[in-house]
Amino acid sequence: MKRIFFALFLIIPLMLEGQTVKGTVCLEGDRSPAQFAGVGLLHLPDSIAVAGVITLTDGAYNFDKVNPGEYLVRISFVS
């Protein structure tokens, strides 16, 4: 019985921390990285903005500590 409670105390904090959402934005034509593109994280179904970042020079973006749920990633880039 003590083992079950101990396991729960280890697992529950991991679930409460949130997850990481990350990816890379590439241009459609030549697949080169889209530098400095705007990336927004919107909570569904009401599309409320949760967070926003700008991609790095390699096109990568990262959202930390995202709560469980359904989200939409919106990318905007002007070339």
N, CA, C and O atoms as a GROMACS GRO file, in nm:
protein
  316
    1MET      N    1   0.082  -0.119   0.000
    1MET     CA    2   0.000   0.000   0.000
    1MET      C    3   0.086   0.125   0.000
    1MET      O    4   0.054   0.223  -0.068
    2LYS      N    5   0.196   0.122   0.075
    2LYS     CA    6   0.284   0.238   0.080
    2LYS      C    7   0.348   0.264  -0.056
    2LYS      O    8   0.374   0.378  -0.093
    3ARG      N    9   0.374   0.157  -0.130
    3ARG     CA   10   0.436   0.172  -0.262
    3ARG      C   11   0.342   0.244  -0.358
    3ARG      O   12   0.387   0.324  -0.440
    4ILE      N   13   0.214   0.216  -0.350
    4ILE     CA   14   0.117   0.280  -0.439
    4ILE      C   15   0.111   0.429  -0.411
    4ILE      O   16   0.113   0.509  -0.504
    5PHE      N   17   0.104   0.468  -0.285
    5PHE     CA   18   0.100   0.610  -0.251
    5PHE      C   19   0.229   0.680  -0.293
    5PHE      O   20   0.226   0.794  -0.340
    6PHE      N   21   0.342   0.613  -0.275
    6PHE     CA   22   0.469   0.670  -0.313
    6PHE      C   23   0.475   0.694  -0.464
    6PHE      O   24   0.524   0.797  -0.510
    7ALA      N   25   0.424   0.597  -0.542
    7ALA     CA   26   0.421   0.610  -0.688
    7ALA      C   27   0.330   0.725  -0.730
    7ALA      O   28   0.362   0.798  -0.824
    8LEU      N   29   0.217   0.741  -0.664
    8LEU     CA   30   0.126   0.850  -0.698
    8LEU      C   31   0.189   0.986  -0.669
    8LEU      O   32   0.171   1.080  -0.746
    9PHE      N   33   0.262   0.996  -0.561
    9PHE     CA   34   0.328   1.123  -0.528
    9PHE      C   35   0.439   1.157  -0.626
    9PHE      O   36   0.476   1.274  -0.640
   10LEU      N   37   0.493   1.057  -0.695
   10LEU     CA   38   0.594   1.083  -0.797
   10LEU      C   39   0.531   1.120  -0.931
   10LEU      O   40   0.586   1.203  -1.004
   11ILE      N   41   0.418   1.062  -0.964
   11ILE     CA   42   0.355   1.082  -1.095
   11ILE      C   43   0.274   1.212  -1.099
   11ILE      O   44   0.281   1.284  -1.199
   12ILE      N   45   0.198   1.243  -0.997
   12ILE     CA   46   0.109   1.359  -0.998
   12ILE      C   47   0.184   1.490  -1.023
   12ILE      O   48   0.137   1.568  -1.106
   13PRO      N   49   0.296   1.520  -0.959
   13PRO     CA   50   0.365   1.646  -0.990
   13PRO      C   51   0.410   1.655  -1.136
   13PRO      O   52   0.414   1.765  -1.192
   14LEU      N   53   0.444   1.543  -1.197
   14LEU     CA   54   0.483   1.546  -1.337
   14LEU      C   55   0.366   1.584  -1.426
   14LEU      O   56   0.385   1.654  -1.526
   15MET      N   57   0.246   1.541  -1.391
   15MET     CA   58   0.127   1.573  -1.469
   15MET      C   59   0.088   1.719  -1.451
   15MET      O   60   0.032   1.779  -1.543
   16LEU      N   61   0.114   1.777  -1.336
   16LEU     CA   62   0.074   1.915  -1.309
   16LEU      C   63   0.170   2.018  -1.368
   16LEU      O   64   0.132   2.134  -1.385
   17GLU      N   65   0.291   1.979  -1.400
   17GLU     CA   66   0.390   2.072  -1.451
   17GLU      C   67   0.354   2.127  -1.587
   17GLU      O   68   0.393   2.240  -1.618
   18GLY      N   69   0.286   2.056  -1.668
   18GLY     CA   70   0.257   2.098  -1.804
   18GLY      C   71   0.354   2.033  -1.901
   18GLY      O   72   0.451   1.967  -1.862
   19GLN      N   73   0.326   2.053  -2.025
   19GLN     CA   74   0.405   1.990  -2.130
   19GLN      C   75   0.480   2.096  -2.210
   19GLN      O   76   0.459   2.216  -2.192
   20THR      N   77   0.567   2.051  -2.297
   20THR     CA   78   0.641   2.139  -2.387
   20THR      C   79   0.588   2.119  -2.528
   20THR      O   80   0.573   2.006  -2.574
   21VAL      N   81   0.561   2.229  -2.596
   21VAL     CA   82   0.522   2.226  -2.736
   21VAL      C   83   0.636   2.292  -2.813
   21VAL      O   84   0.670   2.408  -2.788
   22LYS      N   85   0.694   2.218  -2.908
   22LYS     CA   86   0.804   2.275  -2.983
   22LYS      C   87   0.797   2.227  -3.127
   22LYS      O   88   0.737   2.124  -3.158
   23GLY      N   89   0.861   2.303  -3.214
   23GLY     CA   90   0.861   2.266  -3.354
   23GLY      C   91   0.952   2.358  -3.433
   23GLY      O   92   1.023   2.441  -3.377
   24THR      N   93   0.949   2.342  -3.565
   24THR     CA   94   1.030   2.421  -3.655
   24THR      C   95   0.940   2.471  -3.769
   24THR      O   96   0.860   2.395  -3.823
   25VAL      N   97   0.955   2.597  -3.804
   25VAL     CA   98   0.879   2.657  -3.913
   25VAL      C   99   0.972   2.665  -4.034
   25VAL      O  100   1.080   2.722  -4.026
   26CYS      N  101   0.927   2.606  -4.146
   26CYS     CA  102   1.005   2.607  -4.269
   26CYS      C  103   0.924   2.671  -4.381
   26CYS      O  104   0.801   2.666  -4.381
   27LEU      N  105   0.994   2.730  -4.476
   27LEU     CA  106   0.929   2.786  -4.594
   27LEU      C  107   0.883   2.674  -4.684
   27LEU      O  108   0.948   2.570  -4.694
   28GLU      N  109   0.770   2.694  -4.752
   28GLU     CA  110   0.710   2.589  -4.832
   28GLU      C  111   0.794   2.552  -4.954
   28GLU      O  112   0.806   2.435  -4.988
   29GLY      N  113   0.851   2.651  -5.020
   29GLY     CA  114   0.921   2.626  -5.145
   29GLY      C  115   1.048   2.545  -5.132
   29GLY      O  116   1.059   2.437  -5.189
   30ASP      N  117   1.144   2.596  -5.056
   30ASP     CA  118   1.274   2.530  -5.048
   30ASP      C  119   1.305   2.467  -4.912
   30ASP      O  120   1.416   2.418  -4.890
   31ARG      N  121   1.209   2.468  -4.822
   31ARG     CA  122   1.222   2.407  -4.689
   31ARG      C  123   1.330   2.473  -4.603
   31ARG      O  124   1.380   2.411  -4.509
   32SER      N  125   1.366   2.596  -4.634
   32SER     CA  126   1.462   2.668  -4.550
   32SER      C  127   1.391   2.719  -4.426
   32SER      O  128   1.270   2.742  -4.430
   33PRO      N  129   1.463   2.738  -4.314
   33PRO     CA  130   1.398   2.783  -4.191
   33PRO      C  131   1.341   2.924  -4.204
   33PRO      O  132   1.403   3.012  -4.264
   34ALA      N  133   1.224   2.944  -4.148
   34ALA     CA  134   1.159   3.076  -4.146
   34ALA      C  135   1.208   3.150  -4.022
   34ALA      O  136   1.158   3.127  -3.912
   35GLN      N  137   1.306   3.237  -4.041
   35GLN     CA  138   1.364   3.310  -3.929
   35GLN      C  139   1.272   3.421  -3.884
   35GLN      O  140   1.215   3.493  -3.966
   36PHE      N  141   1.256   3.435  -3.755
   36PHE     CA  142   1.182   3.544  -3.692
   36PHE      C  143   1.033   3.546  -3.731
   36PHE      O  144   0.975   3.654  -3.744
   37ALA      N  145   0.973   3.429  -3.750
   37ALA     CA  146   0.828   3.419  -3.775
   37ALA      C  147   0.756   3.425  -3.641
   37ALA      O  148   0.809   3.378  -3.540
   38GLY      N  149   0.637   3.481  -3.639
   38GLY     CA  150   0.557   3.485  -3.518
   38GLY      C  151   0.478   3.356  -3.501
   38GLY      O  152   0.412   3.310  -3.594
   39VAL      N  153   0.483   3.299  -3.383
   39VAL     CA  154   0.411   3.174  -3.353
   39VAL      C  155   0.324   3.198  -3.230
   39VAL      O  156   0.375   3.237  -3.125
   40GLY      N  157   0.194   3.176  -3.244
   40GLY     CA  158   0.102   3.193  -3.133
   40GLY      C  159   0.039   3.062  -3.093
   40GLY      O  160   0.013   2.977  -3.178
   41LEU      N  161   0.015   3.046  -2.965
   41LEU     CA  162  -0.052   2.927  -2.912
   41LEU      C  163  -0.189   2.969  -2.865
   41LEU      O  164  -0.201   3.050  -2.773
   42LEU      N  165  -0.294   2.915  -2.928
   42LEU     CA  166  -0.432   2.952  -2.898
   42LEU      C  167  -0.505   2.834  -2.836
   42LEU      O  168  -0.495   2.722  -2.886
   43HIS      N  169  -0.579   2.859  -2.729
   43HIS     CA  170  -0.656   2.755  -2.662
   43HIS      C  171  -0.788   2.736  -2.735
   43HIS      O  172  -0.858   2.834  -2.763
   44LEU      N  173  -0.823   2.612  -2.766
   44LEU     CA  174  -0.949   2.582  -2.833
   44LEU      C  175  -1.056   2.548  -2.731
   44LEU      O  176  -1.020   2.500  -2.624
   45PRO      N  177  -1.180   2.568  -2.755
   45PRO     CA  178  -1.246   2.606  -2.880
   45PRO      C  179  -1.262   2.757  -2.897
   45PRO      O  180  -1.309   2.801  -3.002
   46ASP      N  181  -1.226   2.838  -2.799
   46ASP     CA  182  -1.255   2.981  -2.806
   46ASP      C  183  -1.141   3.065  -2.863
   46ASP      O  184  -1.156   3.186  -2.875
   47SER      N  185  -1.028   3.004  -2.898
   47SER     CA  186  -0.913   3.070  -2.960
   47SER      C  187  -0.856   3.184  -2.877
   47SER      O  188  -0.818   3.288  -2.931
   48ILE      N  189  -0.851   3.166  -2.747
   48ILE     CA  190  -0.789   3.265  -2.660
   48ILE      C  191  -0.638   3.246  -2.667
   48ILE      O  192  -0.588   3.134  -2.656
   49ALA      N  193  -0.565   3.356  -2.686
   49ALA     CA  194  -0.420   3.350  -2.696
   49ALA      C  195  -0.360   3.312  -2.560
   49ALA      O  196  -0.388   3.377  -2.460
   50VAL      N  197  -0.278   3.209  -2.559
   50VAL     CA  198  -0.213   3.162  -2.437
   50VAL      C  199  -0.070   3.215  -2.430
   50VAL      O  200  -0.025   3.260  -2.325
   51ALA      N  201   0.001   3.209  -2.542
   51ALA     CA  202   0.140   3.253  -2.545
   51ALA      C  203   0.180   3.283  -2.688
   51ALA      O  204   0.114   3.242  -2.783
   52GLY      N  205   0.289   3.356  -2.703
   52GLY     CA  206   0.343   3.387  -2.835
   52GLY      C  207   0.494   3.397  -2.828
   52GLY      O  208   0.549   3.447  -2.731
   53VAL      N  209   0.560   3.351  -2.933
   53VAL     CA  210   0.705   3.357  -2.942
   53VAL      C  211   0.744   3.390  -3.086
   53VAL      O  212   0.661   3.389  -3.176
   54ILE      N  213   0.871   3.420  -3.104
   54ILE     CA  214   0.928   3.441  -3.237
   54ILE      C  215   1.030   3.332  -3.260
   54ILE      O  216   1.108   3.298  -3.171
   55THR      N  217   1.030   3.275  -3.382
   55THR     CA  218   1.123   3.167  -3.412
   55THR      C  219   1.267   3.217  -3.411
   55THR      O  220   1.294   3.335  -3.434
   56LEU      N  221   1.357   3.127  -3.385
   56LEU     CA  222   1.500   3.156  -3.384
   56LEU      C  223   1.553   3.155  -3.528
   56LEU      O  224   1.477   3.136  -3.622
   57THR      N  225   1.682   3.174  -3.544
   57THR     CA  226   1.739   3.176  -3.678
   57THR      C  227   1.730   3.040  -3.749
   57THR      O  228   1.736   3.034  -3.871
   58ASP      N  229   1.714   2.933  -3.672
   58ASP     CA  230   1.696   2.800  -3.734
   58ASP      C  231   1.549   2.764  -3.751
   58ASP      O  232   1.518   2.651  -3.788
   59GLY      N  233   1.457   2.858  -3.726
   59GLY     CA  234   1.314   2.835  -3.743
   59GLY      C  235   1.247   2.765  -3.626
   59GLY      O  236   1.128   2.733  -3.634
   60ALA      N  237   1.318   2.740  -3.518
   60ALA     CA  238   1.265   2.664  -3.405
   60ALA      C  239   1.187   2.755  -3.310
   60ALA      O  240   1.220   2.872  -3.292
   61TYR      N  241   1.082   2.698  -3.250
   61TYR     CA  242   1.005   2.766  -3.145
   61TYR      C  243   0.979   2.668  -3.033
   61TYR      O  244   0.989   2.546  -3.051
   62ASN      N  245   0.946   2.722  -2.914
   62ASN     CA  246   0.930   2.639  -2.796
   62ASN      C  247   0.834   2.706  -2.699
   62ASN      O  248   0.852   2.822  -2.663
   63PHE      N  249   0.732   2.634  -2.656
   63PHE     CA  250   0.641   2.679  -2.550
   63PHE      C  251   0.658   2.584  -2.432
   63PHE      O  252   0.638   2.463  -2.446
   64ASP      N  253   0.693   2.637  -2.315
   64ASP     CA  254   0.712   2.556  -2.196
   64ASP      C  255   0.591   2.565  -2.104
   64ASP      O  256   0.517   2.664  -2.107
   65LYS      N  257   0.572   2.462  -2.025
   65LYS     CA  258   0.468   2.456  -1.923
   65LYS      C  259   0.328   2.483  -1.978
   65LYS      O  260   0.256   2.568  -1.926
   66VAL      N  261   0.291   2.410  -2.083
   66VAL     CA  262   0.159   2.421  -2.143
   66VAL      C  263   0.066   2.323  -2.072
   66VAL      O  264   0.096   2.204  -2.061
   67ASN      N  265  -0.046   2.374  -2.022
   67ASN     CA  266  -0.142   2.289  -1.953
   67ASN      C  267  -0.210   2.194  -2.052
   67ASN      O  268  -0.221   2.226  -2.170
   68PRO      N  269  -0.255   2.077  -2.006
   68PRO     CA  270  -0.324   1.984  -2.096
   68PRO      C  271  -0.448   2.048  -2.157
   68PRO      O  272  -0.514   2.130  -2.093
   69GLY      N  273  -0.478   2.012  -2.279
   69GLY     CA  274  -0.595   2.064  -2.349
   69GLY      C  275  -0.572   2.062  -2.499
   69GLY      O  276  -0.473   2.008  -2.547
   70GLU      N  277  -0.665   2.124  -2.571
   70GLU     CA  278  -0.656   2.132  -2.717
   70GLU      C  279  -0.613   2.272  -2.755
   70GLU      O  280  -0.668   2.371  -2.706
   71TYR      N  281  -0.513   2.280  -2.844
   71TYR     CA  282  -0.456   2.408  -2.882
   71TYR      C  283  -0.441   2.416  -3.033
   71TYR      O  284  -0.440   2.315  -3.103
   72LEU      N  285  -0.431   2.538  -3.081
   72LEU     CA  286  -0.403   2.566  -3.221
   72LEU      C  287  -0.274   2.647  -3.225
   72LEU      O  288  -0.258   2.743  -3.149
   73VAL      N  289  -0.183   2.609  -3.313
   73VAL     CA  290  -0.059   2.684  -3.331
   73VAL      C  291  -0.077   2.770  -3.456
   73VAL      O  292  -0.099   2.717  -3.565
   74ARG      N  293  -0.067   2.902  -3.439
   74ARG     CA  294  -0.084   2.995  -3.550
   74ARG      C  295   0.051   3.057  -3.582
   74ARG      O  296   0.120   3.109  -3.495
   75ILE      N  297   0.088   3.049  -3.710
   75ILE     CA  298   0.216   3.102  -3.755
   75ILE      C  299   0.194   3.215  -3.853
   75ILE      O  300   0.113   3.203  -3.945
   76SER      N  301   0.265   3.326  -3.833
   76SER     CA  302   0.258   3.436  -3.928
   76SER      C  303   0.400   3.477  -3.967
   76SER      O  304   0.490   3.490  -3.883
   77PHE      N  305   0.418   3.497  -4.097
   77PHE     CA  306   0.551   3.529  -4.149
   77PHE      C  307   0.534   3.618  -4.271
   77PHE      O  308   0.457   3.588  -4.362
   78VAL      N  309   0.607   3.728  -4.272
   78VAL     CA  310   0.608   3.818  -4.387
   78VAL      C  311   0.747   3.816  -4.446
   78VAL      O  312   0.846   3.842  -4.378
   79SER      N  313   0.753   3.783  -4.575
   79SER     CA  314   0.887   3.777  -4.638
   79SER      C  315   0.905   3.888  -4.737
   79SER      O  316   1.011   3.898  -4.799
   0.00000   0.00000   0.00000
